[in-house]
Amino acid sequence: MARQLARWSRLPTISSLQDEMNRMIDRFFREWDMEPGAIEAGTWAPPVDLSESDDKIFVKAELPGIDPHDINISVQGNTLMLNGEKKEEKEEKGKNYYCIERRYGKFSRTIDLPSSVNPDRVNAEYRNGVLEITMEKKEAARPKQIPIKTE
């Protein structure tokens, strides 16, 4: 049985190509946890690790090149808010060249915490580009061990 080639008369339109490009860009930014307009607006969300123990919650945020004085941390109920601004300027001079680069941008991250924390017992430390936040849980949020009575 011989197969015949069919002529495809429908060529993709420019609008379908644009739609496919938009979908591809949206997927890219979703994978990097960025909003599609974030690059143009100069904003970004730093990557964060969240863990907890029986009495504390730990957060590590990667904020390389940011002055700790440009970082704001606040806790309200079960929400941790990190925001600030990156201001970086790099200048290079050579015999035959001069190069200066500037990177600026605001960042913001809101994290829903697994339980309430005591806002008076929050500590933050910035070391080697990593912000480490330790928050003590409120007494009511801590698990209580129940002993089992035996006869």
Secondary structure, DSSP 8 states (H G I E B T S, - for coil): -------------HHHHHHHHHHHHHHHHHHTT--TTHHHHTEE---EEEEE-SSEEEEEEE-TT--GGGEEEEEETTEEEEEEEEEEEEEEE-SS-EEEEEEEEEEEEEEE-SS-EEEEEEEEEEETTEEEEEEEE-GGGS---------
